[in-house]
Amino acid sequence: MSRNRKSGVVTILPNLSIIDIAEEGKGVGKADELVVFVDKAVPGDVVDVRIVKKKKNFAEAVIEGLITRSELRTDPFCQHFGVCGGCKWQHMSYEAQLTFKNKNVEAALKRLGKIDTSGMEPILGSAENKYYRNKLEYTFSNKRWLDRQDMAERSEDLEGPDEKLEMNALGFHVPLRFDKILDIQHCYLQAEPSNSIRNSVRTYALNNGLTFYDLRNHEGNLRNLIIRTSSTGEVMIVVVFAYAEEEVINGLMEFIKLNFPEITSLQYIENQKKNDTIFDQEVITYSGRDHIFEDMEGLKFKIGAKSFYQTNSDQAYELYKITKEFADFKGDELVYDLYTGAGTIANFVARSVKQVVGIEYVPTAIQDAKFNSGINDIHNTIFYAGDMKDILTVEFIEEHGKPDVVITDPPRAGMHADVVERLLEIEAEKIVYVSCNAATQARDLALLNVKYQVERIKPVDMFPHTQHVENVVLLRLKK
């Protein structure tokens, strides 16, 4: 039985019934008036839990014992489940995941946006719920996360001259431990050759004495490995070095080139900053092109090392089709595409409208957007780079015209209040709002409610086995 170290109060709650799933993906139970969020619990479970954090009206807990197993519970398929920060819902059937994602979107819109969700359309599930990602980024570290078996072996090593435990790792960050990396053997998020490349690179590095990055002291040869694939079968590899001699760089890059001839684009970066961002770093092409191509409905999209593209290619296509359907274009519309990224939505709808004006904060993304229009022989798009609230001015509207339709796909934080205010001033006939965060979307919808009414709502699951979900909302100007 566990006790709170400060107060001595018992922190075990026996026979707690899990009745719901919270927006962050944890199971929800109630003990009298106390709401308890339980990691890895599934609605229908009855569990003994240990409280790890307690506030006035809620607590966070972990499972100490599974008393009754929910019929929604499944056995996780990945050996790294529970330690890896990804795929946190593997222990719940995919059908149940869709149910709770749908429910969470509906709850957020009702509670935070005061939206009538009675006509909300059912969530669109992903046809593939394994190997669906087109991009993964792995981290090299000399501080591998040790499980119980590792710790036991380490204790035995301390008692004799046995071989030292391998501490280098290539994988993902352990949640809440920035300096600890889980060494990944097989990841179910990205199809081959992703796993083969990662494991081969790790083996080469260990066999040839390459040093793995020290996240605290900022030293070591190898820092990150980025793998991008596309629906066209192309593969991009970007190796991020920290402190490495030319001989070390060329040795690893040549190894990858010779052992994986299917690679379309092989590149590297030398990043000696104290953060992992590569947007301000030079990308050097070792062999092949400096980009790969994605295909969507006959359109080609250039993907570079720094490009943004939805990480679930197949489901992104479904998302954009829904966006286009909600807009219900007649062919003569002027469309503003806010937060356009690499212009994927803008180019996707361009052939159905008169003109598209795309706005995005990242200049390199706008370069990709213009390139994508060019290679697809699209001539009715215009793109601008800069802060949305600074670009979308009265003068900008006067120059380009009042849009008939606004498509907005902001980051998780939602739209800046000034952008919402400007949309209310513009008074476009329709707004199609695509969001990856139902809570911030609901907040913005509540502000737009002054002049707009919600007509259609449809969630789209882009990330199976996680709590994340996209949502598309159609708003129409009130008469």
C-alpha positions in Angstrom: 0.0 0.0 0.0 1.5 3.4 -1.0 1.5 6.5 1.1 2.1 10.2 0.3 5.6 11.0 1.5 4.6 14.5 2.8 1.4 13.7 4.6 1.5 9.9 5.1 -2.0 9.6 3.6 -2.8 6.4 1.8 -2.8 7.0 -2.0 -4.3 3.7 -3.2 -7.8 3.8 -4.5 -9.3 0.3 -4.8 -12.0 -0.8 -7.3 -12.2 2.4 -9.3 -14.6 2.2 -12.2 -13.3 3.9 -15.4 -16.3 5.7 -17.0 -14.8 7.9 -19.7 -11.8 9.1 -21.6 -10.4 12.6 -21.1 -9.3 14.8 -24.0 -5.6 14.1 -23.2 -6.3 10.4 -23.6 -6.4 9.2 -19.9 -9.2 7.1 -18.4 -11.6 8.9 -16.1 -13.0 7.6 -12.8 -14.7 9.2 -9.8 -14.1 8.5 -6.2 -16.9 10.4 -4.3 -16.4 14.0 -5.6 -12.8 13.4 -6.7 -12.2 13.1 -10.5 -9.3 10.7 -11.1 -7.4 10.7 -14.4 -5.8 7.3 -14.8 -3.0 6.6 -17.3 -3.6 3.6 -19.7 -7.1 3.0 -18.3 -10.0 2.1 -20.6 -13.7 2.9 -20.0 -15.2 -0.3 -18.6 -12.1 -1.2 -16.6 -12.3 -1.6 -12.8 -8.8 -0.9 -11.4 -6.8 -0.3 -8.2 -4.9 2.9 -8.7 -2.1 4.8 -7.0 -2.4 8.5 -6.8 0.7 10.3 -8.2 -0.6 13.9 -8.1 -3.6 15.4 -6.2 -5.3 18.7 -6.5 -8.4 20.0 -4.8 -10.9 18.6 -7.3 -9.0 16.1 -9.3 -6.1 13.6 -9.1 -3.8 11.8 -11.5 -3.1 8.1 -11.0 -1.5 5.0 -12.4 -2.9 1.4 -12.4 -1.7 -0.8 -9.6 -4.0 -3.7 -10.5 -6.5 -4.5 -13.2 -9.5 -6.0 -11.4 -12.0 -6.2 -14.3 -10.9 -5.9 -17.9 -13.0 -3.7 -20.2 -14.4 -5.3 -23.3 -12.9 -2.3 -25.2 -9.4 -3.2 -24.0 -7.0 -4.9 -26.4 -3.4 -6.2 -26.1 -0.9 -3.7 -27.4 0.9 -4.8 -30.5 4.2 -2.9 -29.9 6.9 -4.1 -27.6 7.6 -0.4 -26.6 4.1 0.4 -25.5 3.9 2.0 -22.1 7.4 3.6 -22.2 7.4 5.2 -25.7 5.4 8.4 -25.8 3.6 7.5 -29.0 0.6 5.3 -29.8 -0.8 5.7 -26.3 -4.2 4.1 -27.2 -2.9 0.7 -28.5 -4.6 -0.9 -25.5 -8.0 0.1 -26.8 -9.8 -1.2 -29.9 -9.6 1.1 -32.9 -13.4 1.2 -33.1 -13.5 2.4 -29.5 -10.8 5.0 -30.2 -13.0 6.5 -33.0 -16.0 6.6 -30.6 -14.1 8.5 -28.0 -12.4 10.9 -30.4 -15.8 11.7 -31.9 -17.1 12.2 -28.3 -14.2 14.5 -27.3 -14.6 16.7 -30.3 -18.3 17.0 -29.6 -17.7 17.8 -26.0 -15.2 20.5 -26.7 -17.4 22.2 -29.2 -20.4 22.1 -26.9 -18.6 23.1 -23.7 -16.1 25.7 -25.0 -17.9 27.0 -28.1 -21.6 26.6 -27.2 -22.0 24.9 -30.6 -25.1 22.9 -31.5 -23.6 19.5 -32.5 -26.8 17.7 -33.1 -26.0 17.5 -36.9 -22.4 16.5 -36.4 -21.3 13.9 -38.9 -19.6 10.7 -37.8 -15.8 10.6 -37.6 -13.9 9.3 -40.6 -11.5 6.6 -39.5 -8.2 5.9 -41.1 -8.1 2.9 -43.5 -4.6 2.1 -42.2 -3.9 2.3 -38.5 -0.3 0.9 -38.7 2.6 2.1 -40.8 0.6 5.2 -41.8 3.2 8.0 -41.2 5.4 9.4 -43.9 7.8 11.1 -41.6 9.6 10.1 -38.4 12.5 11.8 -36.5 14.7 9.7 -34.3 17.2 10.9 -31.7 20.7 9.6 -30.9 21.7 9.6 -27.3 24.4 8.2 -25.0 21.8 8.0 -22.2 19.5 5.1 -23.1 16.4 4.5 -21.1 16.9 1.5 -18.9 14.0 -0.9 -18.1 13.8 -3.2 -15.2 15.7 -6.0 -16.9 18.4 -3.5 -17.9 18.7 -2.3 -14.3 19.0 -5.9 -13.0 21.8 -6.5 -15.6 23.5 -3.3 -14.6 23.5 -4.3 -10.9 25.1 -7.7 -11.8 27.7 -5.9 -13.9 28.7 -3.8 -10.9 29.6 -7.0 -9.0 32.1 -8.3 -11.5 34.1 -7.7 -14.6 31.2 -8.5 -16.9 30.8 -6.5 -20.1 29.5 -3.0 -19.7 25.8 -2.3 -20.4 25.3 -0.6 -23.8 24.1 3.0 -23.0 23.8 4.3 -26.6 20.3 4.6 -28.1 18.6 5.6 -31.3 14.9 6.2 -30.9 12.3 8.4 -29.2 12.3 10.6 -26.1 10.8 9.1 -23.0 7.9 11.3 -21.9 8.9 14.0 -19.3 12.6 12.9 -19.6 14.3 15.2 -22.2 17.7 13.5 -21.8 16.5 9.8 -21.9 16.0 8.0 -25.2 14.1 4.7 -25.7 16.1 2.5 -28.1 13.5 1.5 -30.7 13.8 -2.0 -32.2 10.6 -1.9 -34.4 8.2 1.0 -34.9 4.8 0.4 -36.3 4.3 4.0 -37.4 6.3 4.0 -40.7 6.6 1.3 -43.3 9.9 -0.2 -44.6 12.6 0.7 -45.3 12.2 2.8 -42.2 13.0 0.2 -39.5 15.8 -1.4 -41.6 17.5 1.9 -42.2 17.3 3.0 -38.5 18.6 -0.3 -37.2 21.4 -0.5 -39.8 22.5 3.1 -39.0 22.6 2.2 -35.3 24.7 -0.9 -35.9 27.1 0.9 -38.2 27.6 3.7 -35.6 28.2 1.2 -32.8 30.6 -0.9 -34.8 32.6 2.1 -36.0 32.9 3.9 -32.7 30.7 6.9 -33.7 29.6 8.8 -30.6 26.0 9.4 -29.8 24.9 12.8 -28.8 25.0 13.9 -25.1 21.9 16.0 -24.6 23.2 17.6 -21.4 26.8 18.3 -22.3 26.1 18.9 -26.0 28.8 16.7 -27.5 29.0 13.7 -29.8 29.0 12.8 -33.5 25.4 11.8 -34.2 22.3 13.8 -33.2 19.2 13.0 -35.3 17.9 10.7 -38.1 15.0 11.9 -40.2 13.2 9.4 -42.5 10.6 10.6 -45.0 8.6 8.4 -47.4 6.0 9.1 -49.9 3.0 7.5 -51.6 5.1 7.5 -54.8 7.6 5.1 -53.2 10.4 7.7 -52.8 12.6 7.9 -49.7 14.4 10.7 -48.1 17.1 10.3 -45.3 18.5 13.3 -43.4 21.3 12.6 -40.9 21.9 15.4 -38.4 25.5 15.4 -37.1 26.7 17.5 -34.2 30.5 17.4 -33.9 31.9 15.1 -36.6 34.9 15.1 -38.9 34.4 14.9 -42.6 35.7 11.3 -42.6 33.0 10.3 -40.1 30.3 12.0 -42.1 31.4 10.5 -45.4 31.8 7.1 -43.9 28.2 6.9 -42.6 26.6 8.6 -45.6 28.4 6.2 -48.0 27.3 3.2 -45.9 23.7 4.3 -46.2 24.0 5.0 -49.9 25.5 1.6 -50.7 23.2 -0.4 -48.5 19.9 1.3 -49.4 20.0 2.1 -53.1 16.2 2.8 -53.0 16.9 6.1 -51.3 15.9 9.0 -53.5 17.3 11.8 -51.4 20.2 11.4 -49.0 21.2 14.5 -47.1 22.9 15.7 -43.9 23.1 18.6 -41.6 25.7 19.8 -39.1 23.8 21.2 -36.2 25.9 22.4 -33.2 23.1 24.5 -31.6 21.6 23.6 -28.3 18.2 22.8 -29.9 17.2 20.3 -32.5 15.4 22.6 -34.9 16.8 22.5 -38.4 14.9 25.4 -40.1 17.9 27.7 -39.7 20.4 25.0 -40.7 22.0 24.3 -44.1 20.9 21.0 -45.6 23.7 19.4 -47.7 22.7 16.8 -50.4 25.1 13.8 -50.4 23.4 11.9 -53.2 20.2 12.0 -55.2 17.8 15.0 -55.2 17.3 17.5 -52.4 13.6 16.6 -52.3 11.1 13.8 -52.9 7.6 14.0 -54.4 4.2 13.3 -53.0 1.2 12.6 -55.2 -2.4 13.5 -54.5 -5.2 13.2 -57.0 -2.8 13.7 -59.9 -1.1 16.7 -58.3 2.6 16.5 -57.4 4.0 18.1 -54.2 7.7 18.7 -53.6 8.8 17.6 -50.1 12.2 19.0 -48.9 14.0 18.3 -45.6 12.2 21.3 -44.0 8.9 21.0 -45.8 5.6 20.7 -43.9 3.3 18.0 -45.2 0.6 16.1 -43.4 2.2 13.0 -41.9 -0.6 10.6 -42.9 -0.7 11.0 -46.7 -3.7 8.8 -47.4 -5.8 10.4 -44.7 -4.7 13.9 -45.7 -6.3 13.3 -49.1 -9.5 12.4 -47.3 -9.2 15.5 -45.1 -8.8 17.8 -48.1 -11.6 16.2 -50.0 -13.9 17.0 -47.1 -12.6 20.5 -47.0 -13.4 20.9 -50.7 -16.8 19.3 -50.3 -17.7 21.7 -47.4 -16.7 24.7 -49.5 -19.0 23.5 -52.3 -17.2 25.5 -55.0 -19.0 26.7 -58.1 -15.9 27.7 -60.0 -15.9 31.5 -59.7 -14.8 31.9 -56.1 -11.9 34.0 -54.7 -10.5 31.9 -51.9 -8.1 32.9 -49.1 -6.2 29.9 -47.7 -4.8 30.9 -44.3 -1.9 29.0 -42.8 -1.4 27.5 -46.2 1.9 25.7 -45.3 3.4 24.3 -48.5 0.2 25.2 -50.4 -1.2 21.7 -50.3 -4.8 22.8 -49.8 -4.4 25.9 -52.0 -3.2 23.8 -54.9 -5.7 21.0 -54.2 -8.7 23.4 -54.6 -7.2 25.8 -57.2 -8.6 24.1 -60.3 -12.1 24.3 -58.8 -12.1 28.1 -58.2 -11.2 31.4 -59.8 -8.2 32.3 -57.6 -6.5 31.3 -54.3 -4.5 33.6 -52.1 -2.4 31.7 -49.6 -0.7 33.1 -46.5 1.9 31.4 -44.3 4.4 32.4 -41.6 7.3 30.3 -42.8 9.1 31.7 -45.9 10.5 28.3 -47.0 7.0 26.8 -47.0 5.8 29.6 -49.3 8.7 28.8 -51.7 7.5 25.2 -51.8 3.9 26.4 -52.3 5.0 28.5 -55.4 7.1 25.6 -56.7 4.1 23.2 -56.3 1.9 25.5 -58.3 4.5 25.7 -61.0 5.1 21.9 -61.4 1.3 21.3 -61.6 0.8 24.1 -64.2 -1.4 26.0 -61.8 -1.5 29.7 -62.5 -4.3 31.1 -60.3 -2.5 31.0 -56.9 -0.7 33.8 -55.1 1.3 33.2 -51.9 2.6 35.5 -49.2 4.9 34.9 -46.3 4.5 36.6 -42.9 2.6 36.9 -39.7 -1.1 36.3 -40.5 -2.3 39.2 -38.3 0.1 41.6 -40.0 -0.6 40.6 -43.6 -4.4 40.3 -43.4 -5.0 44.0 -43.3 -7.7 46.3 -44.8 -5.2 47.3 -47.5 -4.5 43.6 -48.4 -8.2 43.0 -48.8 -8.6 46.1 -51.0 -5.7 44.9 -53.2 -6.7 41.3 -53.6 -10.5 41.5 -53.2 -13.0 40.2 -50.6 -12.9 36.4 -50.5 -16.0 34.4 -51.2 -14.5 31.5 -49.1 -11.9 31.4 -46.4 -10.1 28.1 -45.6 -8.1 28.3 -42.4 -5.9 25.5 -41.0 -4.1 27.0 -38.0 -1.6 25.4 -35.7 -2.7 23.8 -32.4 -2.9 27.2 -30.7 -5.7 28.2 -33.1 -6.1 31.6 -34.7 -4.8 34.9 -33.1 -7.6 37.1 -31.8 -6.7 39.7 -34.4 -7.1 37.2 -37.2 -10.5 36.3 -35.9 -11.5 39.9 -35.7 -10.3 40.5 -39.3 -12.4 37.6 -40.5 -15.4 39.1 -38.8 -14.7 42.4 -40.7 -14.1 40.6 -44.1 -17.5 38.8 -43.9 -16.7 36.0 -46.4 -19.8 34.0 -47.3 -18.2 30.8 -46.0 -15.4 29.8 -43.7 -14.0 26.2 -43.7 -12.1 25.8 -40.5 -9.7 22.8 -40.3 -8.2 22.1 -36.9 -6.0 19.7 -35.1 -7.2 20.9 -31.7 -11.0 20.9 -31.0 -10.5 23.1 -27.9 -8.9 26.1 -29.6 -11.2 25.6 -32.6 -14.2 25.8 -30.2 -12.8 29.0 -28.7 -12.5 30.6 -32.2 -15.9 29.4 -33.2 -17.4 31.1 -30.2 -15.8 34.4 -31.3 -17.0 33.9 -34.9 -20.5 33.2 -33.7 -21.2 36.9 -33.7 -21.6 36.8 -37.5 -21.4 33.1 -38.5 -23.4 29.9 -37.9 -22.0 26.4 -37.9 -23.5 24.3 -40.7 -21.4 21.1 -40.8 -19.0 19.3 -38.6 -16.9 16.3 -39.4 -13.9 14.9 -37.4 -11.2 13.0 -39.3 -8.8 10.6 -37.6 -5.3 11.3 -38.9 -3.4 9.6 -36.0 -4.6 6.2 -35.0 -3.7 4.9 -31.5 -3.4 8.5 -30.2 -5.9 10.9 -28.7 -5.3 13.5 -31.5 -8.0 14.2 -34.1 -8.6 16.7 -36.8 -11.9 18.4 -37.2 -13.5 20.2 -40.2 -16.2 22.8 -39.6 -18.2 24.8 -42.2 -19.4 28.2 -41.1 -21.8 30.4 -43.1 -22.4 34.1 -42.8 -25.6 34.9 -41.0 -28.2 36.7 -43.1 
